[in-house]
Amino acid sequence: MSKSNIEILLGEWGAWKRGENRSALGYPDRANFNQMRVDGQRYAEPDVLMVDDDLRRLDRFIDHLFPEVRAALIAHYVWLGVVKAKLDRVKMSRTGYYAHLEYAHKQLSHWMGDTYTVPDDYFVRTPCSSVRTHSS
């Protein structure tokens, strides 16, 4: 299953918030003449993120989420590290963490409009090791 558009946009938002994308200030992070290879040819950096109107709008919408949901979203997309460490830091259960992420994805996709809608059967993917069955 591929990522939804809202997950892709949230990934870009997380990189922007971590400071990986400094072009948001209106200045280029490098000058073209600094991007020279030894042989004199220039190279393009395809993974440079651009901050556009959708990203700024998403940032404003994230501020309107419930505090617990916003904390899970920031932990998932901004903080580096494994989920276990993030769970300990935000003091949430794994189930609650992924429930908050699912709620955030659905709510933000609704606020962002048609381009970012998620399917009705959408769920946040979790590692199989976290899924347990209980016999009744």
MDAnalysis code that builds the backbone (N, CA, C; Angstrom):
import MDAnalysis as mda
import numpy as np

u = mda.Universe.empty(408, n_residues=136, atom_resindex=np.repeat(np.arange(136), 3), trajectory=True)
u.add_TopologyAttr("name", ["N", "CA", "C"] * 136)
u.add_TopologyAttr("resid", np.arange(1, 137))
u.add_TopologyAttr("resname", ["MET", "SER", "LYS", "SER", "ASN", "ILE", "GLU", "ILE", "LEU", "LEU", "GLY", "GLU", "TRP", "GLY", "ALA", "TRP", "LYS", "ARG", "GLY", "GLU", "ASN", "ARG", "SER", "ALA", "LEU", "GLY", "TYR", "PRO", "ASP", "ARG", "ALA", "ASN", "PHE", "ASN", "GLN", "MET", "ARG", "VAL", "ASP", "GLY", "GLN", "ARG", "TYR", "ALA", "GLU", "PRO", "ASP", "VAL", "LEU", "MET", "VAL", "ASP", "ASP", "ASP", "LEU", "ARG", "ARG", "LEU", "ASP", "ARG", "PHE", "ILE", "ASP", "HIS", "LEU", "PHE", "PRO", "GLU", "VAL", "ARG", "ALA", "ALA", "LEU", "ILE", "ALA", "HIS", "TYR", "VAL", "TRP", "LEU", "GLY", "VAL", "VAL", "LYS", "ALA", "LYS", "LEU", "ASP", "ARG", "VAL", "LYS", "MET", "SER", "ARG", "THR", "GLY", "TYR", "TYR", "ALA", "HIS", "LEU", "GLU", "TYR", "ALA", "HIS", "LYS", "GLN", "LEU", "SER", "HIS", "TRP", "MET", "GLY", "ASP", "THR", "TYR", "THR", "VAL", "PRO", "ASP", "ASP", "TYR", "PHE", "VAL", "ARG", "THR", "PRO", "CYS", "SER", "SER", "VAL", "ARG", "THR", "HIS", "SER", "SER"])
u.atoms.positions = np.array([
    [0.851, -1.174, 0.000],
    [0.000, 0.000, 0.000],
    [0.894, 1.233, 0.000],
    [0.646, 2.136, -0.903],
    [1.480, 3.335, -0.983],
    [0.977, 4.398, -0.018],
    [1.834, 5.365, 0.205],
    [1.471, 6.449, 1.119],
    [0.416, 7.344, 0.482],
    [-0.464, 7.881, 1.313],
    [-1.457, 8.828, 0.820],
    [-0.788, 10.184, 0.625],
    [-1.448, 11.043, -0.098],
    [-0.899, 12.386, -0.345],
    [-0.680, 13.161, 0.944],
    [-1.563, 12.970, 1.918],
    [-1.411, 13.695, 3.178],
    [-0.181, 13.193, 3.939],
    [0.120, 11.894, 3.855],
    [1.317, 11.368, 4.512],
    [2.584, 11.904, 3.862],
    [2.564, 12.030, 2.550],
    [3.712, 12.593, 1.828],
    [3.911, 14.053, 2.230],
    [2.807, 14.807, 2.276],
    [2.902, 16.214, 2.663],
    [3.359, 16.353, 4.115],
    [2.883, 15.480, 4.988],
    [3.318, 15.514, 6.385],
    [4.802, 15.175, 6.511],
    [5.296, 14.284, 5.665],
    [6.725, 13.982, 5.652],
    [7.546, 15.203, 5.276],
    [7.072, 15.954, 4.290],
    [7.748, 17.198, 3.907],
    [7.651, 18.230, 5.022],
    [6.500, 18.280, 5.686],
    [6.316, 19.205, 6.808],
    [7.284, 18.877, 7.933],
    [7.442, 17.587, 8.215],
    [8.366, 17.166, 9.269],
    [9.797, 17.552, 8.963],
    [10.213, 17.384, 7.706],
    [11.572, 17.769, 7.304],
    [11.754, 19.273, 7.430],
    [10.706, 20.019, 7.090],
    [10.756, 21.481, 7.198],
    [10.899, 21.890, 8.661],
    [10.122, 21.244, 9.536],
    [10.171, 21.574, 10.955],
    [11.485, 21.159, 11.614],
    [12.077, 20.067, 11.128],
    [13.378, 19.639, 11.661],
    [14.489, 20.585, 11.238],
    [14.236, 21.412, 10.260],
    [15.252, 22.352, 9.809],
    [16.050, 21.867, 8.633],
    [15.592, 20.780, 7.999],
    [16.299, 20.282, 6.834],
    [16.071, 21.175, 5.626],
    [15.040, 21.997, 5.684],
    [14.726, 22.856, 4.550],
    [14.754, 24.305, 5.013],
    [15.847, 24.955, 4.800],
    [15.998, 26.345, 5.225],
    [15.579, 27.346, 4.155],
    [15.118, 26.869, 2.998],
    [14.705, 27.801, 1.953],
    [13.400, 28.498, 2.314],
    [12.764, 28.093, 3.412],
    [11.513, 28.719, 3.828],
    [11.702, 30.182, 4.203],
    [12.917, 30.570, 4.525],
    [13.164, 31.953, 4.907],
    [13.270, 32.885, 3.705],
    [13.199, 32.326, 2.501],
    [13.260, 33.141, 1.300],
    [14.651, 33.242, 0.710],
    [15.628, 32.641, 1.345],
    [16.997, 32.667, 0.842],
    [17.383, 31.266, 0.386],
    [18.146, 31.173, -0.690],
    [18.609, 29.838, -1.088],
    [19.610, 29.313, -0.069],
    [19.591, 27.989, 0.137],
    [20.512, 27.413, 1.110],
    [21.920, 27.282, 0.542],
    [22.065, 27.335, -0.785],
    [23.374, 27.300, -1.429],
    [23.348, 28.169, -2.669],
    [24.459, 28.689, -3.023],
    [24.570, 29.416, -4.286],
    [24.912, 28.418, -5.389],
    [24.494, 28.698, -6.605],
    [24.746, 27.786, -7.717],
    [26.225, 27.536, -7.940],
    [27.046, 28.543, -7.757],
    [28.463, 28.346, -8.016],
    [29.129, 27.439, -6.986],
    [28.468, 27.157, -5.881],
    [29.003, 26.223, -4.885],
    [28.655, 24.775, -5.193],
    [27.818, 24.551, -6.185],
    [27.393, 23.196, -6.504],
    [28.170, 22.659, -7.707],
    [29.467, 22.882, -7.737],
    [30.306, 22.415, -8.838],
    [30.975, 21.107, -8.442],
    [30.990, 20.181, -9.372],
    [31.720, 18.946, -9.158],
    [33.165, 19.165, -9.587],
    [33.998, 18.184, -9.336],
    [35.414, 18.302, -9.669],
    [35.609, 18.494, -11.165],
    [34.760, 17.855, -11.970],
    [34.917, 17.968, -13.417],
    [34.291, 19.240, -13.984],
    [33.778, 20.100, -13.117],
    [33.230, 21.379, -13.555],
    [31.758, 21.346, -13.891],
    [31.145, 20.191, -13.847],
    [29.717, 20.077, -14.150],
    [28.908, 20.366, -12.890],
    [27.756, 20.931, -13.070],
    [26.872, 21.196, -11.930],
    [25.965, 20.007, -11.695],
    [25.497, 19.882, -10.470],
    [24.566, 18.800, -10.179],
    [23.325, 19.393, -9.546],
    [22.238, 18.726, -9.743],
    [20.976, 19.158, -9.130],
    [20.755, 18.323, -7.881],
    [20.170, 18.910, -6.903],
    [19.871, 18.201, -5.662],
    [18.367, 17.940, -5.637],
    [17.934, 16.744, -6.058],
    [16.506, 16.486, -6.208],
    [15.733, 16.399, -4.903],
    [16.410, 16.158, -3.780],
    [15.676, 15.974, -2.540],
    [15.529, 17.261, -1.729],
    [15.769, 18.411, -2.344],
    [15.553, 19.674, -1.647],
    [14.059, 19.952, -1.628],
    [13.530, 20.197, -0.462],
    [12.096, 20.429, -0.309],
    [11.758, 21.897, -0.517],
    [10.649, 22.115, -1.130],
    [10.179, 23.482, -1.316],
    [9.014, 23.717, -0.360],
    [8.974, 24.851, 0.250],
    [7.855, 25.199, 1.117],
    [6.862, 25.951, 0.255],
    [5.706, 25.372, 0.081],
    [4.696, 25.995, -0.754],
    [3.475, 26.356, 0.089],
    [2.447, 26.828, -0.590],
    [1.238, 27.246, 0.117],
    [0.568, 26.090, 0.855],
    [0.572, 24.895, 0.251],
    [-0.053, 23.743, 0.918],
    [0.657, 23.408, 2.224],
    [1.969, 23.514, 2.216],
    [2.733, 23.198, 3.424],
    [2.470, 24.222, 4.530],
    [2.406, 25.473, 4.154],
    [2.098, 26.524, 5.141],
    [0.670, 26.388, 5.674],
    [-0.268, 26.020, 4.788],
    [-1.651, 25.816, 5.211],
    [-1.749, 24.622, 6.159],
    [-1.046, 23.545, 5.816],
    [-1.008, 22.367, 6.684],
    [-0.461, 22.727, 8.057],
    [0.573, 23.544, 8.093],
    [1.172, 23.962, 9.365],
    [0.154, 24.707, 10.223],
    [-0.650, 25.550, 9.613],
    [-1.695, 26.269, 10.361],
    [-2.770, 25.310, 10.861],
    [-3.145, 24.321, 10.038],
    [-4.171, 23.355, 10.446],
    [-3.679, 22.472, 11.594],
    [-2.414, 22.126, 11.589],
    [-1.864, 21.282, 12.654],
    [-1.991, 21.980, 14.004],
    [-1.874, 23.302, 14.011],
    [-2.038, 24.061, 15.254],
    [-3.448, 23.942, 15.821],
    [-4.430, 23.588, 14.981],
    [-5.816, 23.486, 15.427],
    [-6.198, 22.082, 15.900],
    [-5.294, 21.124, 15.812],
    [-5.586, 19.770, 16.280],
    [-5.583, 19.711, 17.811],
    [-6.202, 18.662, 18.357],
    [-6.153, 18.454, 19.804],
    [-4.697, 18.295, 20.233],
    [-4.337, 18.743, 21.433],
    [-2.935, 18.683, 21.871],
    [-2.321, 17.285, 21.820],
    [-3.092, 16.256, 22.219],
    [-2.555, 14.894, 22.192],
    [-2.295, 14.426, 20.768],
    [-3.202, 14.778, 19.872],
    [-3.060, 14.396, 18.462],
    [-1.870, 15.126, 17.852],
    [-1.751, 16.396, 18.163],
    [-0.624, 17.191, 17.653],
    [0.705, 16.633, 18.177],
    [0.731, 16.204, 19.440],
    [1.962, 15.640, 20.015],
    [2.365, 14.356, 19.288],
    [1.390, 13.493, 18.993],
    [1.684, 12.253, 18.267],
    [2.169, 12.555, 16.852],
    [1.561, 13.536, 16.222],
    [1.941, 13.914, 14.857],
    [3.355, 14.478, 14.808],
    [3.679, 15.332, 15.757],
    [5.029, 15.911, 15.822],
    [6.045, 14.814, 16.121],
    [5.711, 13.922, 17.034],
    [6.627, 12.827, 17.357],
    [6.893, 11.966, 16.128],
    [5.853, 11.678, 15.378],
    [5.989, 10.771, 14.238],
    [6.732, 11.397, 13.061],
    [6.453, 12.649, 12.770],
    [7.001, 13.262, 11.560],
    [8.191, 14.185, 11.789],
    [8.361, 14.707, 12.985],
    [9.454, 15.662, 13.222],
    [10.614, 15.001, 13.955],
    [10.317, 14.247, 14.989],
    [11.388, 13.645, 15.786],
    [12.012, 12.475, 15.045],
    [13.302, 12.351, 15.174],
    [14.011, 11.207, 14.609],
    [14.074, 10.103, 15.656],
    [14.149, 8.873, 15.208],
    [14.267, 7.757, 16.134],
    [13.191, 6.718, 15.918],
    [13.240, 5.700, 16.742],
    [12.281, 4.599, 16.629],
    [10.999, 4.939, 17.384],
    [9.925, 4.268, 16.998],
    [8.615, 4.548, 17.588],
    [8.620, 4.286, 19.087],
    [9.311, 3.253, 19.538],
    [9.356, 2.932, 20.976],
    [9.855, 4.115, 21.787],
    [10.923, 4.774, 21.320],
    [11.462, 5.938, 22.035],
    [10.478, 7.105, 21.994],
    [9.786, 7.257, 20.876],
    [8.801, 8.338, 20.759],
    [7.628, 8.099, 21.700],
    [7.202, 6.830, 21.813],
    [6.100, 6.490, 22.719],
    [6.462, 6.814, 24.161],
    [7.690, 6.479, 24.541],
    [8.136, 6.778, 25.898],
    [8.179, 8.281, 26.143],
    [8.590, 9.018, 25.130],
    [8.732, 10.469, 25.285],
    [7.385, 11.177, 25.398],
    [6.387, 10.725, 24.607],
    [5.064, 11.360, 24.673],
    [4.135, 10.682, 25.673],
    [4.627, 9.585, 26.297],
    [3.861, 8.848, 27.309],
    [2.494, 8.403, 26.788],
    [2.530, 7.682, 25.643],
    [1.312, 7.147, 25.029],
    [1.494, 5.656, 24.808],
    [0.374, 4.965, 24.766],
    [0.420, 3.558, 24.361],
    [0.574, 3.498, 22.849],
    [1.028, 2.371, 22.348],
    [1.181, 2.207, 20.901],
    [-0.175, 2.345, 20.194],
    [-1.209, 1.751, 20.779],
    [-2.546, 1.826, 20.184],
    [-3.035, 3.269, 20.133],
    [-2.875, 3.998, 21.231],
    [-3.292, 5.397, 21.267],
    [-2.510, 6.256, 20.290],
    [-1.224, 5.987, 20.191],
    [-0.345, 6.728, 19.277],
    [-0.830, 6.599, 17.838],
    [-1.072, 5.345, 17.412],
    [-1.514, 5.130, 16.042],
    [-2.955, 5.575, 15.826],
    [-3.794, 5.530, 16.853],
    [-5.160, 6.056, 16.738],
    [-5.122, 7.569, 16.546],
    [-4.240, 8.251, 17.279],
    [-4.096, 9.702, 17.114],
    [-3.565, 10.043, 15.723],
    [-2.625, 9.245, 15.217],
    [-2.104, 9.487, 13.865],
    [-3.201, 9.307, 12.820],
    [-4.006, 8.262, 12.978],
    [-5.096, 8.029, 12.032],
    [-6.095, 9.188, 12.066],
    [-6.434, 9.636, 13.266],
    [-7.342, 10.772, 13.395],
    [-6.746, 12.012, 12.726],
    [-5.461, 12.265, 12.961],
    [-4.803, 13.440, 12.379],
    [-4.804, 13.365, 10.859],
    [-4.493, 12.204, 10.305],
    [-4.487, 12.055, 8.849],
    [-5.860, 12.349, 8.263],
    [-6.895, 11.790, 8.883],
    [-8.252, 11.990, 8.364],
    [-8.707, 13.438, 8.522],
    [-8.439, 14.033, 9.680],
    [-8.881, 15.403, 9.914],
    [-8.137, 16.381, 9.009],
    [-6.823, 16.231, 8.907],
    [-6.039, 17.136, 8.063],
    [-6.389, 16.967, 6.593],
    [-6.641, 15.737, 6.161],
    [-7.020, 15.539, 4.758],
    [-8.377, 16.178, 4.477],
    [-9.264, 16.142, 5.450],
    [-10.564, 16.808, 5.299],
    [-10.382, 18.316, 5.189],
    [-9.586, 18.894, 6.066],
    [-9.360, 20.343, 6.041],
    [-8.601, 20.790, 4.788],
    [-7.708, 19.940, 4.288],
    [-6.891, 20.313, 3.127],
    [-7.672, 20.223, 1.816],
    [-8.721, 19.410, 1.763],
    [-9.539, 19.351, 0.563],
    [-9.356, 18.088, -0.248],
    [-9.951, 18.082, -1.438],
    [-10.059, 16.898, -2.278],
    [-8.723, 16.264, -2.655],
    [-7.716, 17.058, -2.873],
    [-6.433, 16.524, -3.313],
    [-5.817, 15.612, -2.267],
    [-6.126, 15.822, -1.014],
    [-5.489, 15.096, 0.075],
    [-6.423, 14.131, 0.795],
    [-7.522, 13.743, 0.169],
    [-8.452, 12.835, 0.841],
    [-7.838, 11.449, 0.996],
    [-8.246, 10.766, 2.040],
    [-7.793, 9.389, 2.275],
    [-8.987, 8.463, 2.041],
    [-8.740, 7.229, 1.605],
    [-9.852, 6.294, 1.353],
    [-10.625, 5.971, 2.634],
    [-11.853, 5.520, 2.466],
    [-12.701, 5.186, 3.621],
    [-12.128, 4.047, 4.455],
    [-11.436, 3.114, 3.801],
    [-10.869, 1.981, 4.528],
    [-9.429, 2.244, 4.963],
    [-9.086, 3.504, 5.099],
    [-7.716, 3.910, 5.443],
    [-7.385, 3.529, 6.871],
    [-6.174, 3.042, 7.069],
    [-5.673, 2.785, 8.412],
    [-4.181, 3.050, 8.422],
    [-3.662, 3.393, 9.587],
    [-2.235, 3.644, 9.734],
    [-1.548, 2.297, 9.841],
    [-0.552, 2.085, 8.979],
    [0.162, 0.819, 8.988],
    [1.056, 0.716, 10.221],
    [0.980, -0.417, 10.895],
    [1.840, -0.663, 12.057],
    [2.651, -1.921, 11.775],
    [3.791, -2.073, 12.420],
    [4.560, -3.302, 12.236],
    [3.754, -4.510, 12.710],
    [3.903, -5.624, 12.021],
    [3.136, -6.828, 12.365],
    [3.408, -7.293, 13.785],
    [4.601, -7.046, 14.296],
    [4.935, -7.505, 15.649],
    [4.094, -6.801, 16.719],
    [3.490, -5.666, 16.369],
    [2.696, -4.949, 17.370],
    [1.250, -5.403, 17.395],
    [0.866, -6.237, 16.428],
    [-0.521, -6.712, 16.363],
    [-0.601, -8.026, 17.135],
    [-1.491, -8.070, 18.099],
    [-1.655, -9.269, 18.918],
    [-3.110, -9.703, 18.892],
    [-3.317, -10.975, 18.922],
    [-4.670, -11.499, 19.003],
    [-4.858, -12.118, 20.380],
    [-6.036, -11.976, 20.897],
    [-6.371, -12.530, 22.212],
    [-7.488, -13.544, 22.029],
    [-7.329, -14.687, 22.627],
    [-8.390, -15.689, 22.538],
    [-9.454, -15.371, 23.576],
    [-10.702, -15.581, 23.199],
    [-11.800, -15.269, 24.103],
    [-12.244, -16.467, 24.862],
])
